[in-house]
Amino acid sequence: MKAARSYDVVVAGGGIVGAACALACAQAGLSVALVERDVFGGGATAAGMGHIVVLDDSEAQFSLTRRSQQLWQTLSAALPPGAEYEAPGTLWVAADDDEMAEAARKHVYLRDREVPSRVLSSEELAAIEPNLRPGLAGALLVMQDVVVYPPAVALHLAQQAQSLGATLLTGHGVTHLADGEARLDDGTTLLAPKLVNATGADAPFCTPGLPLKKRKGHLAITDRYPGFLHHQLVELGYLKSAHSLTSDSVAFNVQPRRTGQVLIGSSRQYGNEDPAVDQSLLTAMLQRATLYMPSIGALNVLRVWTGFRAATPDKLPLIGPCPEDPRLYLATGHEGLGITTSLATAKLVADQLLHRTPAIPVEPYLPGRKQAAHD
């Protein structure tokens, strides 16, 4: 039997959220073990668009996304070139007058919270993104939104944690995570007064009973077409589709990569835990993209892949101690915002572990809160 090893904190899950948690704890002087079954930055991290976006679905969502965006801005200078940190901004595209009214509402909301944005007319939109279809009503440009390559960032965060003394353990999954003990599938036992479950959609495996559902998503990436696209483009109707907690949905969501490639999303699907590409949903997603950018249909798609995100009923993550086991902290349930909110999540976890006052209130994200489905 292997001798148990002791740490101040054991973090399960080496995606971007887990890696960020390990780094935040290591920066605070805690001894940390970060455990990842496969590779750092795999799983949902590798299936995310890497869109660092401020959202205003609720005050709690805004606080977490905005705080994280500010942390990303601070981190950006230290990121390696492979992280592909770019700041193209987001264009929330309005198809009609009703969506233009929503763009105006979002602009006022963001302006009142000191987030730079600008409403664009139909003509202004066509001038800066000429491959969009003619006749769109306009858009809201949110200037500080960012694009990154998530797997490279997750690996960088893990390596930074390691440089501060953290132990990185890969190749074995966690089979037990409770009561101050993490057991791996090779018989290794790790002891710590604090544990962090950051295993995303797989979090219920170690912590049964969590209010999480798996949400499957598809992504497609094209060959290189420099200059085809200049901003992250998202239809304002995306917000409606993202609210659905039961039905499959697609929305126009495309991203320019530093390589000149175009990353195409997005889809949401419940009740399908098969990682294989769903051809009918992929077709619907690509058709949605061509509805907004007709010429995107002529681009050569090189690869299509899927991933699973952990969604909660109220669309806010679980960040903090588990009510049934106060030594076990959760950092999961981010759904499609795990990349964006990873840095703020990590700070909130470390603040709670060290009894520090956080920069934003933690109460909306505590696992013990009452949850109702979000409409």
N, C-alpha and C positions, 0 to 999 in steps of 0.2 A: 504494500500500500504506500502510495506517495505521501511524503510529509506535506502538511498544509503550509501554505505561504500566507503571510499576513500583510495587509495594506490598510491605509486609511479609507480608501474608496476603491471599489471594483465597479467598472463600467462595462456592461454587457452591450455589445453592438458597436461595430466600427464604421458605421455610416457617418455622414457629416454631423449629425446630432451627437452621436456618441463620441466621436473624435473631438468635437468642440467641448463637450462636457469634460473629457479627460484633460484637455489642455487648460480649461478654466480652473480645474481642481489643482493641477500641477503648478499653475501660476500662483496659486494661493499657498503653495508650500506643502500640499498634501501628497502622501505617497499613493500612487495610482496604478492600478492594473487595468488595461483596456483589452477586452476579449472580443475577437471577431472570428466567426466560423469560417468565413471564406477570405475575401480580400478587403482591405480598407477602401471605402468608397464604392462598394458594390451595392447590390440590392436596390432599394428605392432611390438611393443617391445617384446611381448610374442611370436610373430611369426618370430623372427629373430634368426639366429644361434649364435649370440654373438661372432662373429669372428672379432677381432680387427686387421685389415689388412692394410698394406700400399699398395696402388695401384698407377700405373703410366700411367693410360689411358690418362692423360693430366697433365701439370704442376700444374694446379689449383687443380686437384684431388689429386695429390701427396702431395701438400702443406697442404691441409686440413686433409688428412689421416695421414700424418707423424706428424703434429702438435698434432693431437688428440692422436696418439699413445704415444707420449711423455707425454701428460697430464695423460693418463691412467697409465703410469709407475709411475708418481708422486702420483696418487690417490691410487694405489694398496695396499699400507701398511695400509690404513684406511678402506678398504672394509671389510665387515663382511664375515665370512666363507661361508654363503649362496650365496655369489656372485660367488663362485667357480672360482676365478681368477687363471688361469693357463697359462703358456707360452710354449706350445708345439712347436711353430713355424709352418710355413706353408710349405708344399711340393707342389710346382707347378709341376705336373706330366706331362712329355712329352711322347707322344705315338710314335713319329717318329722323323726323323732327322729335319724336318721343325720346329717342336715344340721344339726340342733341341736348334735350332738356336734362337728361341724366348726366351728360358730360358737364353741363353748366353747374348742376348741383354738386358734383364731385369737385369741380374747380373751387367752388366757394368753401366746401368742407376742408380741402387741402390748404387753401390760402389762409383760412382762419387758424390753421395749425402749422403755418410757416413751412409748408412743403411746396416748392416751386412747381407751377403748372401753368398751362396756357391753352385756351380754347382756340381751335383752328377752324377756319371756314372750309367749305368744300374745295375751293380753289387753292387754298394754302396746303391742304392735305394732298391734293393731286400733284402739287409742285414738288413736295419733298418725298413722296412715295408714288412715282408715276406708274408703277405696275399694279396699283390698286384699280379696281374697276371704276369707270366714270360714274358720276352721279351720287356718290356717297355724301351724306349730309355734312360731315366734318369729323372732328376728333378732339380729344383732350390729350395734350402732350404733357407727360409727367417726366420732368427732365432728369431727375436724379436716380431713376431706376437703372439697374445694372444687370449685366449678363456675366456669368462665370461658367467654367467647366467643372461641375461638382466633384467627380471622382478625384481630380488632381488636388482640389482644395481639401477634401477629406484626408487624403494621404499626407498633405502638408501639415494639417493640424495634428494628426497622429504623430508625425515625426517631430514636430515642435514639442509636443508633450513628452516624447521620449528624450529629447535633448534636455528636458528639465527633470529627468529621473523617472518618468513613467515607464512601466513595463508593458510591452506590447506582446500579446499572445494571439497567434493566428492558427487556423487549421483545426480548431476544436470548438464546438458549440457549447453553450451553457445549458445544462439539463435541469439545474435547480438554482433558484435565486431567491433566497428568503432567510430571515432570521440571522442575518450577518454572515451568511455562507453562500458562496458560489461554487457549484460543482460542474466540472466539464466532462464531456463525453469520453475523455481518456482517463478518467479517474482522478484528475487533479482537483484539489480542494483549495479554494482561496477564501481567506477569512478577512472580514472588514466590518467595522461598526456601521458603515454606510455602503449601500449598494445602489446602483443606478441601472434601471432597465431602459435601454435606448435601442431596442431591437425592432422598432417600427411596427409593421403589420404583424410581426411574429411575437409581439410582446405578450399576448395572452398565453403563449406556450409556457412561459415561466411564471406568469402572474395571471392565473385563470380568473374569469369573471369581469375583466376590464370591458368598459362600454366602447368597444372598438369594432369596426367592420372593415374588411379588406375592400379596397377600391382599385380596380384594375385600370391601367392607363396604357395607351399606345403612343409611340413616337416614331417619326420617320425623318431621315436625314438625306439630303440630296448630294449630288456631286457639287463641285465648286463653280459658283457663278458670281464672281466679285461684282459688287455694285447693284445686284438685283434688289437688295433690301437694305434699308439703313436704320430702322428702328425695330424694337419689339412691337409687333402688331397684335392687338387683341380686340375682338369684337366686344362691344358693350353688352351684347346678348350673352356673352360668356358668364356673366354674373348670374343670369337666370338659370343657365344649365348647371352651374356649380352648386346651386342651392339644392338641387334634387338629391335626396338621400336614397332613392329607391330605383329610379329609372335610368337606363343607359342614355348617355348624351354625348354630343360632339359640339365643338365650337371652333371658330377660326382663331388660331393662336400660332404665330410663326415668329421665328427668331433668327437674326443674322449672326453667323459665327465668324470669328476672326479669320478662319480658313477660307471664307467666301461661300461656305455651305449654308444651306437653309434648313433649320430644324423646324419640323412641322408637328403641331399638336392640334387640338388636345381631345382626349376622350375620357369618359368616366363610365365605369361599368361595375355593377354589383352582382354578386352571386355567381361569379365566374372565376374560379381559382386555378384555371388552366393557364400556364404561362405562354401557351402558343398564341400566335397572332390570330385574332378574330377577323377574318377577311371581310365580313359584312360591315363590321364597325370601322375597320381601316378604310374601306371604300367610302363610307359615309364621312369620315374625317377628312379625307383627301378631297371629296366633292365639296365639302364645306369650305375648304381652303380655296378651291378654284372659284367658288361663288364670289369671294372677295378679291382674289388675285387670279384672274383667268389664265395668265401666262404661267402660273406655277405648275399647271398641269403638263407643261412641256418639259419640265425639269426632270432629270434622271434621278430617281430615288435609289440610293445605294444600300440602305439598311433600314429595317423596321424592327422594333423590339418593344417589349412590354415590361411593366413593373407593377408592384402592389403597394398602395399607400394606406396608412391607418387613419380612418375617419371616425370622429366622435359625433354623437347626435347634435351637439350645439356648435360644431365646426370650430371649436377651440381645442388646443392640445392639452394633454395631461402633464403638468409640470409640478412636481413636488412629492411629498411623502404619501405613500399608499396608506389609506385609513386602517387596513387590516395589519399592516406591518410598518410601523413608523421608521424602521431602519432602511426600508426599501423606498427609493425615490423613482418616480416615473419621468421619462422624457420622451413621450411618444404621442401619437394621435394628431400629427401635424397635417395629415392629408397632403394636399398639393403645395404646402408652404414650408415643408421641412428645410429646404435649402435656404430660403429667405430667413426663416426664424431661428436657424440653428445657433447662431452666435448669441442672440438674446436669451434663448432657452438655456444655454450653457451658463450664462451669467446668473440667471435666476436659480438654477440648481446649485451653483457654488455659493451664492448668497444665502440660500436656505441652509446648506450644510454648515456654513460658518457663522450663521446668525447675524449676517450683515443686512443693512437696509438696502433693498433693491432700488434700481433707478425707476422702475415702474411697478405698480401694485401687482402682487402675485396672485391675489385672491381669485381672479376670473379663471385661472388655469389650474387651480388646485384639484387634485384627483377626487377629493371628497365632496366637491360641489354637486348640487342637484342639476341634472341635465334634462332639458326638453329638446325635442327635435326642432331644428332651425328652419323656418319657412323662408 
